[in-house]
Amino acid sequence: MLNKTLELLLVRELRAIKREIEAYPSDAAVWKTMPGVPNTGGTLALHVAGNIQHFIGSILGRDGFVRDREAEFARRDVGRHELLAGLDAAIASVQRTLPRMNEQSLTAPYPEPIARRRVGTSDFALHLIAHLAYHLGQLDYHRRAVTADATGIDAVSVRELPEVA
């Protein structure tokens, strides 16, 4: 059951990031720099897509994805269609990997050290959800500042949680 909750929340955050990228009026706006803001919307989209494909798809799912973290922060002027494709790939890696995980695999140590520490797999998955939400907030503020449009995209939506009786 925990695997379904982790999948739901990871996919929810990634879909919200997609809505943010789609809400920019142009490809150029995604890459507009702001004083005092270290990352553009495009950089954040590349980073979260690479991060999830690496830690979920490659490490847990062993799907062969090879991450280029430096490129996530160095690339510029990538079109929104390519950013969205990367986010779709991250969603697919979550949807392929998490349903196959059971209680034993989720309570085991994560297969690789994180920051030279051993952490539990479910603890790290929860960390990844918080990491996505953090960058989603940064992306939301970047888009609003760049476009001068305060309209929200229904990020971190409770409506995406399953209802219970």
C-alpha positions as CSV (number, residue, x, y, z in Angstrom):
1,M,0.0,0.0,0.0
2,L,2.9,2.4,0.8
3,N,4.2,1.9,-2.7
4,K,0.9,3.2,-4.1
5,T,0.9,6.3,-1.9
6,L,4.5,7.1,-2.9
7,E,3.6,6.6,-6.5
8,L,0.6,8.8,-6.2
9,L,2.5,11.7,-4.6
10,L,5.5,11.6,-6.8
11,V,3.3,11.6,-9.9
12,R,1.1,14.4,-8.5
13,E,4.1,16.6,-8.0
14,L,5.6,15.8,-11.4
15,R,2.2,16.6,-13.1
16,A,2.0,19.9,-11.3
17,I,5.5,20.7,-12.5
18,K,4.3,19.9,-16.1
19,R,1.4,22.3,-15.6
20,E,3.8,25.0,-14.5
21,I,5.9,24.6,-17.6
22,E,2.8,24.6,-19.8
23,A,1.6,27.8,-18.1
24,Y,4.6,29.8,-19.3
25,P,3.7,31.9,-22.4
26,S,6.7,30.9,-24.4
27,D,9.8,28.7,-24.5
28,A,11.9,31.9,-23.9
29,A,10.0,32.8,-20.7
30,V,11.0,29.4,-19.1
31,W,14.6,30.4,-19.4
32,K,14.4,34.0,-18.3
33,T,16.8,34.8,-15.5
34,M,15.8,36.8,-12.4
35,P,18.2,38.7,-10.1
36,G,18.8,36.7,-7.0
37,V,17.2,33.6,-8.3
38,P,19.7,30.8,-9.1
39,N,17.6,28.6,-11.3
40,T,15.2,29.2,-14.2
41,G,12.0,27.2,-14.7
42,G,13.8,25.3,-17.4
43,T,16.7,24.4,-15.2
44,L,14.3,23.2,-12.5
45,A,12.3,21.0,-14.9
46,L,15.5,19.4,-16.3
47,H,16.8,18.8,-12.7
48,V,13.6,17.2,-11.3
49,A,13.2,15.0,-14.4
50,G,16.8,13.8,-14.2
51,N,16.6,13.4,-10.4
52,I,13.5,11.1,-10.4
53,Q,14.6,9.1,-13.4
54,H,18.0,8.5,-11.7
55,F,16.9,7.7,-8.1
56,I,13.6,5.9,-8.9
57,G,14.0,4.6,-12.5
58,S,17.7,3.8,-12.6
59,I,18.6,2.9,-9.0
60,L,15.3,1.2,-7.9
61,G,13.9,0.1,-11.2
62,R,17.3,-0.6,-12.9
63,D,15.9,0.7,-16.2
64,G,19.3,1.8,-17.5
65,F,18.8,5.6,-17.3
66,V,22.1,7.4,-17.1
67,R,22.0,10.8,-15.4
68,D,24.0,13.8,-16.5
69,R,23.4,16.1,-13.4
70,E,25.8,18.7,-14.7
71,A,23.8,19.1,-17.9
72,E,20.6,19.5,-15.8
73,F,22.1,22.8,-14.6
74,A,24.2,23.8,-17.6
75,R,21.7,23.4,-20.5
76,R,19.8,26.4,-21.8
77,D,17.1,27.2,-24.2
78,V,15.6,23.7,-24.2
79,G,12.1,23.9,-25.7
80,R,9.0,23.2,-23.5
81,H,8.2,20.1,-25.6
82,E,11.5,18.6,-24.6
83,L,11.1,19.6,-20.9
84,L,7.6,18.1,-20.9
85,A,9.0,14.9,-22.5
86,G,11.6,14.6,-19.7
87,L,8.9,15.0,-17.1
88,D,6.8,12.4,-18.8
89,A,9.8,10.1,-18.7
90,A,10.1,10.7,-15.0
91,I,6.4,9.9,-14.5
92,A,6.8,6.7,-16.5
93,S,9.8,5.6,-14.4
94,V,7.8,6.1,-11.2
95,Q,4.8,4.2,-12.7
96,R,7.0,1.3,-13.9
97,T,9.1,1.1,-10.7
98,L,6.9,1.7,-7.6
99,P,4.1,-0.8,-8.3
100,R,6.7,-3.6,-8.3
101,M,8.0,-2.6,-4.9
102,N,6.8,-4.5,-1.9
103,E,6.9,-3.8,1.9
104,Q,10.2,-5.6,2.2
105,S,11.9,-3.6,-0.6
106,L,10.5,-0.3,0.8
107,T,11.8,-1.0,4.4
108,A,15.2,-2.1,3.1
109,P,18.1,0.3,3.0
110,Y,18.2,2.4,-0.3
111,P,20.5,0.5,-2.7
112,E,23.1,3.3,-2.8
113,P,24.4,5.7,-0.1
114,I,22.9,9.2,-0.2
115,A,25.3,11.9,0.7
116,R,27.6,9.1,2.0
117,R,24.8,7.9,4.4
118,R,22.7,4.8,4.4
119,V,19.0,5.7,4.5
120,G,15.8,3.6,4.2
121,T,14.2,3.3,0.8
122,S,10.8,4.6,1.9
123,D,12.4,7.4,3.9
124,F,14.4,8.5,0.8
125,A,11.2,8.2,-1.4
126,L,9.5,10.6,1.0
127,H,12.5,12.9,0.8
128,L,12.2,12.9,-3.0
129,I,8.5,13.9,-2.7
130,A,9.5,16.8,-0.5
131,H,12.3,17.7,-2.9
132,L,9.9,17.8,-5.8
133,A,7.5,20.0,-3.8
134,Y,10.3,22.4,-2.9
135,H,11.3,22.8,-6.5
136,L,7.6,23.0,-7.6
137,G,7.3,26.1,-5.3
138,Q,10.5,27.6,-6.8
139,L,9.1,27.0,-10.2
140,D,5.8,28.5,-9.4
141,Y,7.3,31.7,-8.1
142,H,9.7,31.9,-11.1
143,R,6.8,31.6,-13.5
144,R,4.7,34.2,-11.7
145,A,7.6,36.7,-11.5
146,V,8.6,36.2,-15.1
147,T,5.1,36.4,-16.5
148,A,3.6,38.9,-13.9
149,D,0.7,36.4,-13.8
150,A,-0.4,35.4,-10.3
151,T,-2.7,32.6,-11.5
152,G,-2.1,29.3,-9.8
153,I,-1.9,25.9,-11.5
154,D,-3.5,24.0,-8.6
155,A,-0.2,22.7,-7.3
156,V,0.0,20.2,-4.5
157,S,-3.7,19.5,-5.0
158,V,-5.7,17.6,-2.4
159,R,-8.2,16.9,-5.2
160,E,-5.6,14.4,-6.6
161,L,-5.7,12.3,-3.4
162,P,-8.2,9.4,-3.4
163,E,-11.3,9.9,-1.4
164,V,-12.2,7.5,1.4
165,A,-15.6,6.6,2.6
